[in-house]
Amino acid sequence: MVYRIATALAAAGTVLLAAASTTGPAAASAAYHSSPAAGATVSLAAISGIPGKALVGSNQHTLYLFVADTSGTSTCTGACAAAWPPDTVTGAPTAGSGVNQALLGTVKRSDGTTQVTYNHHPLYYFAGDANAGTANGQGSTSFGAGWFVVNAAGNQVG
């Protein structure tokens, strides 16, 4: 019985990963949301290797800002959005513990989806963060600019 459950879970994970890699940013982004059709909750959590607490999404995965995004506009699309899935919602984002609701907002992306912002920074997950509590994308310069974890004030960490 345990073997069958483990096999079913492994197969489901393989299907999810395959969908994320073959259907583009929307599928990859969906892998990071607990309920992508609803409003996202942004909270604070301890992240390995990051001082203090940082923003995390509804699934407790680390959220990042992209230094290339200016004026609250997302510039990460295509292959960039596959590697750095945007935190998208259809409803309004909600502030969890330690997060300032007044700093939460949204911005329309070029693909028509709505992305969560914090202190006017569009927020992203990193596909390389397989587990909650990690920040493997911290300090990356992929896609031409820096990627940083976001603190409670809405500023980059590091």
PyMOL commands that set and color helices and strands:
alter all, ss='L'
color gray80, all
select helices_A, chain A and resi 2-22+25-30+79-83+101-103+142-144
alter helices_A, ss='H'
color red, helices_A
select strands_A, chain A and resi 41-46+53-56+64-66+88-89+94-95+104-108+114-118+121-122+147-149
alter strands_A, ss='S'
color yellow, strands_A
deselect
rebuild
show_as cartoon
